[in-house]
Amino acid sequence: MQLRINIPPLTRLLLALAIVISLVFQVARLELGATQGDPDFLALIPQWSLFYPWVYFTATYAEQNIITLLVASTTILFGGKYLERAWGSKEFGKFVLLVTLLPNIVASFLYVLWFAITRGDEQAWATIQGSVALQGAFLVAFKQLVPEHTVTISKGLIRIRVKHFPALFLAANTSSGIVFGTDTALVLAWLGFLTSWIYLRFYKRQPELSSPATGGNELRGDASETFAFASFWPDAVQPAVAAISDSLYNALVALHVCTPFSAEEIESCNEQATARGESGLPSLLETGGRRGSGGKREEAERRRALALKVLDQRLQAASTNKSTEQQVAAVPPIPSPHPLQPRPPNTDALAENV
């Protein structure tokens, strides 16, 4: 039987963009020659970006060589399929647009500032391109959705949980930037990571799964403890990271930049994180002809299943508390070891009164 791999529409478009833009970039590079540098109408060169504003988008999909193109294509194919089926095409499109544009805009500003301070030609003509920011953003999204999922490599010799991938990704790009001078990858990795986490933590809306209905209330952001900033780092440094991030968060709340999460939001997000971890997400290599409205029905069924799981957890917790209260009420009071005896009447006083 032939294996059919269905690619959602937006993922298919992004994959085609990566291949086409990278090929056009290489052809233009050959036409210009080594003396002319990289094509500034596809890659992001901070000195010329204002003349070609579309490069803030196209630079992400303009890869330098076949190896980085293969990495980018694999990331978009499998990561895009997973996230688009989990969130839907609309939400996935908003996420991709944000983590594509914002890191490139901020990186361009940082390199202009770097040039203004150092007056170095390398910073003035740095070429910012590649899908590094997109890769980091996808890993953050996986950390939110399936943090405890284990990836096995080399027939089980290497086992890594998904929640550790963002830290490993940042460590690899930071080390490469310092040792080999790939500073653009270092900057893009951190900007993609931060942009994705801030958006998913504080802004992305998700349905509240407290009832089986899919059109109910919405939660803004993800206040679960498993998605806190400190949870991305090794256990040894989490207390220090938590102290710094909490102080920064409290300062932003005091300045009315961030809205604090309520206790109900934190509880609901924790329950949803637990339900996501137990239920998982649609398979990456799902076969069959589920297209169009079929994907929406699949997403609705997944949300109903998660809602029922959360509701069942709450009912079990409520019944447990009720039975505990009944048991406490049924326990008779413990008698005192020295009960008070009534005092005998004072016969002498009665005799005197008589």
Sequence and secondary structure as in RCSB ss.txt:
>XXXX:A:sequence
MQLRINIPPLTRLLLALAIVISLVFQVARLELGATQGDPDFLALIPQWSLFYPWVYFTATYAEQNIITLLVASTT
ILFGGKYLERAWGSKEFGKFVLLVTLLPNIVASFLYVLWFAITRGDEQAWATIQGSVALQGAFLVAFKQLVPEHT
VTISKGLIRIRVKHFPALFLAANTSSGIVFGTDTALVLAWLGFLTSWIYLRFYKRQPELSSPATGGNELRGDASE
TFAFASFWPDAVQPAVAAISDSLYNALVALHVCTPFSAEEIESCNEQATARGESGLPSLLETGGRRGSGGKREEA
ERRRALALKVLDQRLQAASTNKSTEQQVAAVPPIPSPHPLQPRPPNTDALAENV
>XXXX:A:secstr
        HHHHHHHHHHHHHHHHHHHHHHHH GGG S TTTSB TTTTTT TTHHHHGGG  SSHHHHHHHHHI
IIIIHHHHHHHH HHHHHHHHHHHHHHHHHHHHHHHHHHHHHH  HHHHT  B SSHHHHHHHHHHHHHH TT E
EEETTTTEEEEGGGHHHHHHHHHHHHHHHH  HHHHHHHHHHHHHHHHIIIII EEE  SSS TTS EEES   G
GGSGGGGS TTTHHHHHHHHHHHHHHHHHTTSS    HHHHHHHHHHHHHHHHH    TT  S   THHHHHHHH
HHHHHHHHHHHHHHHHHHHHHHHHHHHHHHS     SS        HHHHHHH 
